[in-house]
Amino acid sequence: MDLQFRALDLTDAPALKDFALERAATLDHLVDRVVDAQMELRRRHQRSGGEATKVQLTIQVGRQLLRAEEEDHDPRRAIDQVVNKMARQIRRYHDKRTDRKGRRTELVVPDTVADDTDDEETSLPALVRSKRFAMKPMHVEDAIDQLELLGHDFYLFQNAEEDQMNVVYRRRDGSYGLLGPERA
């Protein structure tokens, strides 16, 4: 696997890069058809004092995107944890691919959309991160799989059946919901 490594605000980056490449090599036997693999380390100052290293590992396998993130005071331990987490996600990805005829998830589509607009002016937090990514049409079930693989609470996708942008999200009770624009 050709891993792109980036370290921000870290003094021992070369040693950590060697360690990260060695640990990421253990994933080679689990995954094939890797399109892109990136690991980013970032030093963060914590409110409780001290510093921690946040490690984010993203691997694109075919059309699927797998992502794991961990944070620890020891950068090497954070790298170990993120690689172990990614290994679990890769195994889950392979299990889902081989068990397509298995369970199907019920989608819960909300009847109404709540309008939470207030007349009072409130200060909004600043935008701190922006992501752009390529989108290919997919079915709702594939979007749910992608949501689970990424470990997110919601996932924006282009619905192949309706040719519209939709959001699938995890509800508090563990089921899924689907948001989309009204049909004209």
Sequence and secondary structure as in RCSB ss.txt:
>XXXX:A:sequence
MDLQFRALDLTDAPALKDFALERAATLDHLVDRVVDAQMELRRRHQRSGGEATKVQLTIQVGRQLLRAEEEDHDP
RRAIDQVVNKMARQIRRYHDKRTDRKGRRTELVVPDTVADDTDDEETSLPALVRSKRFAMKPMHVEDAIDQLELL
GHDFYLFQNAEEDQMNVVYRRRDGSYGLLGPERA
>XXXX:A:secstr
  EEEEEES TTHHHHHHHHHHHHGGGTTT   EEEEEEEEEEEE TTSSEEEEEEEEEEETTEEEEEEEEESSH
HHHHHHHHHHHHHHHHHHHHHHHTTTS    EE  SS      SS                 B HHHHHHHHHHH
T SEEEEEETTTTEEEEEEE TTS EEEE     
